[in-house]
Amino acid sequence: MSVDARLHSILACPQDKGPLLLIQDELLYNPRLRRIYPIENGIPVLLVDDARDATDEQHADIVARATEPETVG
């Protein structure tokens, strides 16, 4: 299952309330805090306790593969 573009456009980090980058329907990423949120069976798990910190290497790889949220009009 993939994350719908409309859903992605309204998702926000539960910690800083900013936008998240979608990484190939595998995870959502907050590059400001370097926090990784999993996507399980097409459902984003946006719980602060379930997020993990990205290393410098992971951050560079994730940002290179990122998809920005689409503007839904």
N, C-alpha and C positions, 0 to 999 in steps of 0.2 A: 504494500500500500504506500502511496505517496502523500506527502503533505500538500493539501490544496493551496493554490496560490493566494486565494482570498483569506484563508486561515493564517497563512504565513505573514500576510501583510498586517494582521492585527496582533500577532503574538509579540510579547514583550518579556524581557528578563524579569523574573520575580524579585531580583535583588535591586537593580538600579532602574528598572522600568523602561530601559532603552530597547531599540530594535535588536533582533537576533539574525545572524546569518544562517541560512540553510545549507547544510553540507550533504548533498546528494541523497536526501531522504534518510540519512543515517543519524544525523545529530543536528542540534541547533547550537550556535556558538555566540557568546558575547565577547567580542575582541577587546572591549574596554576593560573588563575584569578578568579576561582569559578563563572564562568558565564554560565548560562543555555540558550540555543538557542532552540526554539520550532521547531517541525516538524509538518506541517499542510498538511493533505491529502497526505502524503508521500513526501512532498517537504520541505527541510530544509530552515528555515527562518534565514539567517545569516546576520541580520542587528543589529548593535551595539545597536541601540535605542530600539529594540524589545527584547533584551536579558534581563535576570533578574539575580540578585545576589543570590547565594545559601547560606543558613544558614549553620552552622556547622553540624547540624543534616542531612540536605539535602545532603551536601557534602559527608558525610560518607555513606549514603544510595546509592547515585548515583555511587560512586566509587566501591562499592560492587557489583553493578549490571552492570557495564560497559563492553563494548565489544571494544577491541582495533581494530584500522583499520588494514585490511588485506593488505599484500604486494602483489601488482599486478605486475606480470612479463611479 
